[in-house]
């Protein structure tokens, strides 16, 4: 069987559907739809040099994928990433190696000196990454919550001065949501620091993203100012994922993130969502404790790896 690696063509339904099929098989917690896959590549910032690669067989079946790009918004130049996934039914045929080599060559051509990559935490994947010169740097968990069971903590009334709204209430002027997102992302665990200051790009790739559900995204306002939020993403097939939960620095320690996330999850269950996913850095004990309180359990773990490219 011949395996060919090429760039995904966003206008080809068979390719975007194949990309989604592989992603769901490998990491169900990472929601994807054909529309979201197409949006990611068409709305990416030009300096990100974002590309989606697919590995296909002789009959054009998509068996592997890679998300590839440059961290253009980092103050440290030369940081690239390549996240490779191969469908479990097609592993061991060289698709992953071809995808990674193609990604590394592409990134090197755009100035990358280091390449970061996630690998699922099992002996085979970790050995595969190590054999290709990648060293582990940190871990993160995907967590899963069954929303068909009546297990959520009871909805809580907000304290005096706090109001719960949705992102839909900011449709006419989403800039306050951008400002809250930009502040909270600064404290998100990451190997690559980010300078998040491009409002127009945020509108294109975040606010208008097909997976974002503004009605299920809850915002906690303190004296009318957005102070905390829990971002809801849905795929239209009963799956929900928390895109981000955070609190502005001036309002931390008051339980606002927990309040917002609980409200969003209750909204999701009422809307017919059956399963909720979220992700946590393995060292983020405060957020892990909050998610344990909600009833989340670890679904899978990925290990972040990095390789320095040869000059």
N, C-alpha and C positions, 0 to 999 in steps of 0.2 A: 504494500500500500504506500503510495506517494503522499507525503504531507507537504503542502505549500503554505507559506506564510505571506500574507498581504494585508494592506490597510483595509479596514472595514469601509464599505460604501454605505453611508447613512441612508441613501435613498433606496437601497435594496432590502425589501422586507425579509427575504430569506436569511440575509446576513445579520440584520438586527435581531431577528427572532432567534437565530442560532446563538448569537452572543448572549442573549438573555437566558437561553436554555442551559448554557454552560455555567453561567454565573449562579443560577438558582441551584444547580446540582452541586456546585462546589461550596458556595457560601450563601445559604438561603437568607441569612440576616441582611445581606446587602441587596436591598430591593432594586429591581431593574425591570423596565418595560421597553419595548421597541422605541416608544416615543422618548423615553428618558435617555436611552443610549444615543439616539440621533441628536437630541438636544445637547448632551455633554460635548459632543465633538463640534457641532455647528456654532455653539455659543462660547466656546473656550477663548480666552484672551490670546491674541496672536503670539505674544511673547512666551506663552506656555508651550507652544509647539506640540499641543496635545494631539495624540494619535491613538486610535484603537486598532490593534492588530488582531487578526484572526488566523488560526491554523485550520486549513480545510483539507479534506481527503479528495480522492479522485472524482467522487460524485458530488463535490461541493458541500459536503456535510461539515458544519463548523464543529470542531472537537476541542479547540483551545482558544483562549483570548488573552489579551494583554492591554492594560491601560498604561500609556507611556506619556511622559511629559517633563517639562522643566518647571521648577519652583520659581517662577519669574518674580513672585511677590516676596521673596526672601532677601534680606540684606546681604546674605552670603551667596555670591554667584557660583554657578557651576553645580548646583544641586538638581539631580534628576531622579525620576522614579520609574519603575517598571514592575507592575503587579501582574503576575502570570498565573493563569488557572487552566487546567486541562481536565476535561470531563472524566470522571472516575472510570467510565467504561473504555476509555481510549488512552490510558496512561501507559508508559513504557514503550512508546512508539517514536519518541524523539520530538514530539510536538512542542513540549515545554522548552527544550533546549533550543530549537529553531526560533521560537518566539523570543526567548531571552537574548539570543545572539543578535537577532534583527533589531530588538529594542536598544541594546547597548550601542550598536553601530549608529543607529539613528540619533541617540542622545549625544554620543561623542561628537557627531557632526554638528550639533547645536551647542557645543561648549560645555557639556557636562563633564565634571571631574569625578563626581561620586554618583552612584546609583543606589537608591533605596528600594527595597522590595519586601513585601509581606509574603510569608510562607505559612501554610497551615501547620499547626503544631503536632506533627506526627513524625516518627522516625524516618520514614521514607522521604518526606518533603524536606526535612531539616538536613538530611544527608545530601540530598540533591543540591540544595543551596550551598552547603559547605564545599562540595566538590567543584563548584563553579566560582569559588573564590569569595563567597559572601560570608560575612561574620555577623552573628546575632547581636542586636543592640538592646531590644526591649520587647515586651509582650503586651498583647491586648486581648480582651475577651469579648466575644459576642454573647449576649444574654437573651433569653427567651421567656416570654410571659404568656400563659394561656388565658385569653380573655373570654373563653366560653364558660369558665368557672367563675363563680361569684366570690372571687378571692381578693379583689382590690380593697385597699383601705377605704373607709367611708370618706365621702366628700367632706371637706372641711370648709367652714365659713372663713373668709379672709378676715384678718384682724382690722381694727379701726385704721382708716387711712389707706387701706389696700383694696384695690378693685381688680377683679379678674375679667379680662377681655380676650378677644381672639385677634389673630393677625389680620383677619378680614376687616376688622374695624379700622385698619390703617391703609386700606386700599387707595384712598385718595392721596395719601402722603406717607409712603413707607420709610422715609428717612429715619424716624426714631427707631424703627426696627433694625435698620442698617447700623446705626450707631451703637445699639445694644449688642448686636452680633459682633461688630468690630472690636468692642471692648472685651467681651467674654472670650473670644477666640484667642486673645493674647495669652490667656492662662491655660489653654488646653495643652495637655502633654504632647510634645512633638519633637522629632529629631531636628526639624528644620524650622527656624524662627520665621514668622510671617509678619509683613507690614500690610495691614488690611485697610486700605484707604480709598479704593476705587468704587465709588457709589454706582456709577453707570454699569460697571462690570458686575457688581453684586446684583443689580436689578436683572441683568440678562441671565446670569447663571444660577442665581439663588431664588430671587423673588418670583421669577417667571418659570421656575423649574417644574416640569410636568408632575413630579412626585410630591411637590409641596401641597399640603392641604391647609389652607389658611383658616378654615372653619374649625379645624381640630388643633391648631397651634394656639396654645394659651399664653397670654402675656399678663404678668402681674404688674399693676401700676401702683406706685406709691405717690400719693398726692398728685395724681395725674401724670406722673412721669414713668415710662417703662423701666422697670427695675429688674425683672427676671422673666425668663420665657422657657418654654419647652416646645421645640419645633417638631411638627408631625409630618411624616412622609407616608404616603400610601400608594399601593400599586393597583388598586381597583379590584383585587382578587382576595380581599379579606386580610391582607397583611399590612402591618403598620411598623414604622421604624422611627425612633427618635433621632432626628437629625442633629440636634444640639440642645442641651439644657444648661442654662447658665444664669448667673446673677451679676449685675454691675457691682464693682468693688465697694461702692459706698453703702450697699444694702445687704451685704453678706452677713451670715450668722443669724438670720431671722426666719429661716425655713421657707423662703419664697420660691426657690427652685423646686422643692418638694411639693409645695402647694400648687404650682403651675403644672408640674408633670402629672400629679394626681388628677387634676381637672381635665387635662388633655386625654389621659387614659380613659377616664369615665366617658368623655365625649366620644372617643373611638369605639368603646364597647356599645354605646347607645346607637352608633352609626352602623353597627353590624360587623365591626372588625373582630376577627377571631384569634389572631396571634399578634403579639407586639414584640419587636426586637429593639435592642439598644446595644451600644458598645462602650467599653471602658478600658482605659489603660490599666494594666494589671497592678500598677502601683498607686492608682487613684483610690485609696481606701475610703475617703468620705463619700464619693459617688457610688462605689460598690456597696457601701452600707445602705445608702438610700435605695438602691435598686433591690437589695435583699429585702428591705422593708416592704417594697411593693410586691414581692413574690417572684422576681426574676430568678432564673437559674442559668448557670453557664451552659451555653449551647455548643460553643467551639472556641478555640484559641488560635491566634496567629502570632508569629514571631517576626518582628521587624529585623531586616538584614540590610547591610550596606557593603558595597564593594567600591574600592578606588580604581578607576579606570587607568590603564597604562597610558602614559603620555605619547 
